[in-house]
Amino acid sequence: MTAVALEPVARHAPQARRQGPSTARAATGTAWWLSAILITTLLGFRGTLAKGTAGFDLSHAVHGAMALGWSLLLIVQASLADARRRAAHRLIAAAGVVFAVGLLASSVPMLHTMAGAAVANAGFRPMGYQLLAMDVLLLVLFVALFAAAIACVRKPAVHSRALASTGLLALPAGLGRAYMGWAGVGPIGGSHLALLTASALTLTLIVRDRRAQERELVYPIVLVSLLAIVLVFPLMAAAPWFDHAARIFAGA
């Protein structure tokens, strides 16, 4: 009787594994590629960092500190998740809210300065508007990913991927500057190359998930969003409504 009872279980066990809740697993190994992004970003800013305090005013220093803190927090949280140190992971999660809000709040003076410079200088305006539009779209994507991570805190697969994806958004700033030196391109060209690099990395993460039989939609959505930003931000910058909005914001 025991043999008869076990036979159906054994016959259907492989199918159960294939159809099981693979999406319950959080992403692993995330800390490594997030660390690579942080190092690349710091290398991109090495010229500014080499100037010390002379390279920063207060608003830039605060924004840089918030961005660095957020990146380090992502790496630490990913490492704790891989080590299954859930108590420590939850303990420092509150710091993530502080850095996320600080990053968003400190971005406003940066955007205000860029908008003011673009409005005041007609020669810089086309480029300035494009950089401004790109940063606005990246901030919107950051907010969407952070909100998704908070809403899905009890779904590790979504939570981990949404938070990790915010690390990709640092590439246009740091890697874009690096491309300007390596490839001899301007800020817009460097931004395009950095966004395409972020898209390629996201595609790599999608392939890794598929090989692990993970079917989460976070990375595919991020990939589509990044490619959409590449296409949209030049068009957005050239729109009359954006010029009107930038002038209002610059004078606020």
N, C-alpha and C positions, 0 to 999 in steps of 0.2 A: 504493500500500500504506500509505503514511503517513497519507493521508486516511482510509482505512478504519479504521486502528488508533486514530486520534484521535476518530473519531465516537462510539463508545460512551463514551469518557471524558468528552467534552463533554456528551453527553446525560445522564449520570448525575452529573455534578459538582454541580449544584444540590442534588440529593437527598443527596449525600454531605455537603454543608455543613449541610443541615438535620439530618441524623442524626449529625453529628460530635460529638466529645466536648466540648460546650459547657461542661460542668461543670469542665473543666480550668482555667478562668479564675478568678482571684481577683477579689473585689469591688474596684471602683475608685471614687475620689471619696469614700471613707469618711472621710477626714480632715476634710472640711468639716462633715459633720453631727455628727461626734464633737466638733469644736470648738464647735459651737453648743450641744451638750449641756453641755459643760464651762462655757461662759459662763453658761448658764441656771442651772446648779447653783451657781456662785459668786454670782450675783445673788440666788438664794434664801437664801444664807447671809450676805448682805451685812450684816445686822443683827449677827450674831455676829462677823463679821470686823471690823466697825467698833469693837468693844470691845477689839480687840487681844488681849494676853495675858490680860486679865481675863475674856475669853469662853471660855477653854479651861483645863481641867486637863491633866495630863500624858497621860492615856489618850486624851482627846479630841484633843489635839494630834497624838499619834502616829497615831491613826486618820485624821485629816484629811490628814496628810502622806502616808500610804500611799495613800489614795484619790486625792489630787491627783497623786501620782507615777504611779499606774496610768493615770489618764486622760491625762496628758501622754504617757506611753509609748505608749498606743494611737494617739494622733494622730501621733507621730513615726514609729512603725512603719508606719502606713497611708501616710504621705507617702513613706517610703523604698520601700515596695512599689510605689506608683504610679510612682515615678521609676526603678524596676527596679534599685535599688542593693542588690542581694541580699547582698553582703558586709557592708555596714553593718547591714542588717536582721538578719542572723544574729549579728553581733557584740554587739548590745545586747539580743538576745533573752533572755540569761541574767538581765538586770535584770527582765524580766517575771516570772520565777519568784520573785525576791526580793520584788517589790511585791505579787504575788498572795498569797504566803504571809503577808507582813506585813499585808496588808489583812484576811485571814481571822483571823489571830491577834489583831489589834487590835480586831476586831469583838466578841470574847468579853467584854472588860470593858464594852463598850457595852450588850450584851444583858444582862449581869449587873446593871448599874445599873438598866436599865429594868425587869427582872423584880423586883428588890428594891423599887423604888418602887411598882410595881403591887401587890405582895403586901402592902406596909406600909400602903397607902392604899386603902381600899375604894371611895372615891369615884372615884379615878383608875383602878381596876383594870380595868373593862371596856375603856376606851380603851387603857390600857397593854398589856393582853393582845393587843388587836388589832394595835397597832403592833409588839409583840414577835413575834407570829405572822407578820406580813408580812415583817419583817426576816429571820426564820429561813428562810422560803420563798425569799426573794430570794437569800440566801446559798447555799442548796442549788442554785438555778438557776445562780448564779455558778460554783460548783464543777463542776457538770455541763458548762457551756460551756467552762470552762478545761481540764477533762480531755479534752473532745472536741477542742479545739484542739491539745493536746499529742499526742493519739493520731493526729491527722490532719495532722501537721506537713508531710508530703510530699504532701498534697492541698490545694493553695492555695485552692481554692474553699471547702472546708469550714473550713479553718484560719482564713482571713481573716474569714469571716462569724461563726464562733463567737466569736472574740476581739472583733470589733466589737460583737457583741450584748451583751457584758458592759458596754459603755458605756451601754446603755439602762437598766441597773439603777441608775444614779445618779439618774435622774429622780425617783423617789418622794421621795428625801431633799431635793434642791434645789428641783425644780419644785413639789413638794408644799408646801413653805414659801411659795413664791411665790404659789401659788393661794390660800393662806390670806389673804394680803394683798390680792390682786387680786379674788377672788370673795367674800371675807368668810366662808369656810367654816372648819370646825375641822380638826384634824390628820387625822381619818379621811376627811373629805370631800376634803381636799387630796391625800391619798394615793390615793384612788380616781381623782380627776381626773388625777393624774400617771401612774398606771398605764394609764389609758385613752389618755392622750397617747402614752405609749411604745408601746402597742398600735397606735395609728393610724400612728405613724412606721414601725413594723415592717411594717404592711400596705403602706405606700408603698414600702418596700424590696422587698417581694414583687412588687408590680406592676412596679417597675423591672427586676427580674430576669426576669420573664415577657416583658417587651418586648424584652429582650436575648437571649431564648431560653435563659435559664439555668434549670435545673430543680433546683437544690439545695434540700434540705429544711430547712436550718438556720433560716431566717427563719420559715417556717410553724410549725415546732416551737416557736420562741420566742414567736410570736404566741399559739398555743394555751396555752403555759405562763403567759404574762402574764394572759390572760383567766381562766385557772384560778385564779391567785393572787387576782385581784379577787373571785372567787366564794368561794374556800375560806378566806381568812384570817379573815373574821368568824365563820364556822362553827367553824374550828379554835380560835379564841380562846374560844368559849363552851363547848367540850367539857370535861367533868370531868377527863379525863386530862391536858389541857393545864394546867389549874390545878394539878394535882398535880406535873407536871413543872416548872412555873415556880417553885413553892414549894421544890422540891428544889434547883433551879439557883440560886435566890436565896440559899439558905442554904449553898451549897457553899463 
